[in-house]
Amino acid sequence: MALRAGLMASASICLALLALLSRYTRGLPPELVTWLRFMIPGLCLVALARREDWRAVWSGADRPGWVRAVCVVISQGCFVLAAMRGDLLHAVLLYNTGPLFIPLIARVWLGERLRPAALTGLAIGFAGVLVVLQPAARGLDSTALISLFGGFAMAASQVLFYRSAQHQPPFRNQFKLYMQASMVGLPLAALGLGHLPSQPFTTESTTVLVLALLGMSLCSLGSQSLRDLAYRGMDNASTLAPLMYVAVPVSAALDWLLFAHAARLSTLAGAGLIVIGAVAALRSGARAKRG
């Protein structure tokens, strides 16, 4: 169990580092960065792909897989944009509101019943979102709304993943996701190239941009692979749910050390409520499936 916990915590740290590296790609349009964040890892996996893996990528019958790719591109586009515009903690924290949306999506889409414990968890979690954003005092800025929508899209992609990709090998799932997301994201790449700055390297040097993109790709592959290893063979994946949020304190520390952004007390309090609520909702859902 300790090994699984370490793998899950490492996957979460990869997410925090991915947000950090996004800050160093600000010389490029976020649409292009989002597309490259899928295309580069996909190309890295091409050498290992077999004929069956390519067939899975191009399968027109796998409609949930393609819808999932759309949701992943949207969620990651929102995540990258929020990380480039705002501070790391808010980007990572609001992206990780995804587990709060999963029970609601499963209720509306799949007809799954919401248990009282899940409703309590959702109430606590969304109260935490309000504490972090403080809409009455500060209003809702566009970056916060983008981050929340990214969390919602992430939740939708996870619901699709659980429903459609449980019986395929881990490598095939990952390869299919990156390649399908690369194709779905082609309009984003075209849009990004269309308003590429005339001097894209004035914000960051060419070396920094290349290293940041490669680092984002490695973090993405690492996060996906480590999560798969952590979850493999587990009957109750929600046991590891709290470790999903290791990225939150790591992001707060990186924000403070590298950018001198100290987290507000209200943000830390709201983060605690979000984590408690999301973990409670996930565990309630797991108990419902066992029952």
Backbone hydrogen bonds, N-H to C=O, Kabsch-Sander energy under -0.5 kcal/mol:
donor,donor_aa,acceptor,acceptor_aa,energy
5,A,1,M,-2.5
6,G,2,A,-2.3
7,L,3,L,-2.3
8,M,4,R,-2.5
9,A,5,A,-2.5
10,S,6,G,-2.2
11,A,7,L,-2.1
12,S,8,M,-2.0
13,I,9,A,-2.1
14,C,10,S,-1.9
15,L,11,A,-1.3
16,A,12,S,-1.6
17,L,13,I,-2.5
18,L,14,C,-2.2
19,A,15,L,-2.0
20,L,16,A,-2.1
21,L,17,L,-2.8
22,S,18,L,-1.5
23,R,19,A,-0.9
23,R,20,L,-1.1
24,Y,21,L,-1.2
25,T,22,S,-1.6
26,R,23,R,-0.7
28,L,25,T,-2.4
33,V,29,P,-2.0
34,T,30,P,-2.5
35,W,31,E,-1.8
36,L,32,L,-2.5
37,R,33,V,-1.8
38,F,35,W,-1.5
39,M,35,W,-2.7
40,I,36,L,-2.1
42,G,38,F,-2.1
43,L,39,M,-2.3
44,C,40,I,-1.7
45,L,41,P,-1.3
46,V,42,G,-0.7
46,V,43,L,-0.5
47,A,43,L,-0.5
48,L,45,L,-1.2
49,A,45,L,-0.7
49,A,46,V,-1.2
54,W,50,R,-2.0
55,R,51,R,-2.3
56,A,52,E,-1.8
57,V,53,D,-1.6
58,W,54,W,-2.0
59,S,55,R,-0.8
62,D,59,S,-0.5
63,R,61,A,-1.9
66,W,62,D,-1.6
67,V,63,R,-2.5
68,R,64,P,-2.5
69,A,65,G,-2.0
70,V,66,W,-1.9
71,C,67,V,-2.3
72,V,68,R,-2.8
73,V,69,A,-2.4
74,I,70,V,-2.2
75,S,71,C,-2.8
76,Q,72,V,-2.9
77,G,73,V,-2.3
78,C,74,I,-2.4
79,F,75,S,-2.2
80,V,76,Q,-2.9
81,L,77,G,-2.2
82,A,78,C,-2.6
83,A,79,F,-2.4
84,M,80,V,-2.2
85,R,81,L,-2.0
86,G,82,A,-2.8
91,A,87,D,-1.8
92,V,88,L,-2.8
93,L,89,L,-2.9
94,L,90,H,-2.6
95,Y,91,A,-1.5
96,N,92,V,-1.8
97,T,94,L,-1.3
98,G,95,Y,-1.3
100,L,97,T,-1.8
101,F,97,T,-0.9
101,F,98,G,-1.4
102,I,98,G,-1.3
105,I,101,F,-2.8
106,A,102,I,-2.7
107,R,103,P,-1.8
108,V,104,L,-2.4
109,W,105,I,-3.3
110,L,105,I,-0.6
110,L,106,A,-1.2
111,G,107,R,-0.7
112,E,106,A,-1.9
115,R,113,R,-0.7
119,L,115,R,-2.2
120,T,116,P,-2.3
121,G,117,A,-2.3
122,L,118,A,-2.7
123,A,119,L,-2.3
124,I,120,T,-2.3
125,G,121,G,-2.8
126,F,122,L,-2.8
127,A,123,A,-1.6
128,G,124,I,-1.8
129,V,125,G,-1.6
130,L,126,F,-1.9
131,V,127,A,-2.0
132,V,128,G,-2.3
133,L,129,V,-2.6
134,Q,130,L,-2.9
137,A,134,Q,-0.6
138,R,134,Q,-2.8
139,G,134,Q,-0.6
139,G,135,P,-1.3
141,D,139,G,-0.7
145,L,141,D,-1.8
146,I,142,S,-2.4
147,S,143,T,-2.3
148,L,144,A,-2.3
149,F,145,L,-2.3
150,G,146,I,-2.1
151,G,147,S,-1.8
152,F,148,L,-2.1
153,A,149,F,-2.6
154,M,150,G,-2.2
155,A,151,G,-2.0
156,A,152,F,-2.2
157,S,153,A,-2.1
158,Q,154,M,-1.9
159,V,155,A,-2.2
160,L,156,A,-2.0
161,F,157,S,-2.1
162,Y,158,Q,-2.5
163,R,159,V,-1.5
164,S,160,L,-2.1
165,A,161,F,-2.2
168,Q,165,A,-0.7
173,N,169,P,-2.2
174,Q,170,P,-2.2
175,F,171,F,-3.1
176,K,172,R,-2.8
177,L,173,N,-2.0
178,Y,174,Q,-2.4
179,M,175,F,-2.4
180,Q,176,K,-2.7
181,A,177,L,-2.7
182,S,178,Y,-1.8
183,M,179,M,-1.8
184,V,180,Q,-2.8
185,G,181,A,-2.2
186,L,183,M,-1.2
189,A,185,G,-2.0
190,A,186,L,-2.5
191,L,187,P,-2.4
192,G,188,L,-2.8
193,L,189,A,-2.6
194,G,190,A,-1.8
195,H,191,L,-1.1
196,L,193,L,-1.2
202,T,199,Q,-1.4
204,E,200,P,-0.5
209,L,205,S,-2.5
210,V,206,T,-2.6
211,L,207,T,-2.6
212,A,208,V,-2.6
213,L,209,L,-2.3
214,L,210,V,-2.5
215,G,211,L,-2.6
216,M,212,A,-2.5
217,S,213,L,-2.0
218,L,214,L,-2.3
219,C,215,G,-2.6
220,S,216,M,-2.3
221,L,217,S,-2.6
222,G,218,L,-2.8
223,S,219,C,-2.8
224,Q,220,S,-2.3
225,S,221,L,-2.6
226,L,222,G,-2.8
227,R,223,S,-2.1
228,D,224,Q,-2.0
229,L,225,S,-2.2
230,A,226,L,-2.3
231,Y,227,R,-2.3
232,R,228,D,-1.6
234,M,231,Y,-2.2
239,T,236,N,-1.5
240,L,237,A,-1.6
241,A,238,S,-1.3
243,L,240,L,-1.2
244,M,240,L,-0.5
244,M,241,A,-1.7
245,Y,242,P,-1.4
246,V,243,L,-1.4
247,A,244,M,-0.7
248,V,245,Y,-1.2
250,V,246,V,-1.7
251,S,247,A,-2.5
252,A,248,V,-2.2
253,A,249,P,-2.4
254,L,250,V,-2.5
255,D,251,S,-2.7
256,W,252,A,-1.8
257,L,253,A,-2.8
258,L,254,L,-2.7
259,F,254,L,-0.6
259,F,255,D,-1.3
260,A,256,W,-0.8
261,H,255,D,-2.2
262,A,260,A,-0.8
268,L,264,R,-2.0
269,A,265,L,-2.5
270,G,266,S,-2.6
271,A,267,T,-2.5
272,G,268,L,-2.0
273,L,269,A,-1.8
274,I,270,G,-2.5
275,V,271,A,-2.4
276,I,272,G,-2.4
277,G,273,L,-2.8
278,A,274,I,-2.7
279,V,275,V,-2.5
280,A,276,I,-2.2
281,A,277,G,-2.3
282,L,278,A,-2.5
283,R,279,V,-2.4
284,S,280,A,-2.1
285,G,281,A,-2.0
286,A,282,L,-2.0
287,R,283,R,-2.2
288,A,284,S,-2.1
289,K,285,G,-1.8
290,R,286,A,-1.8
291,G,287,R,-2.3
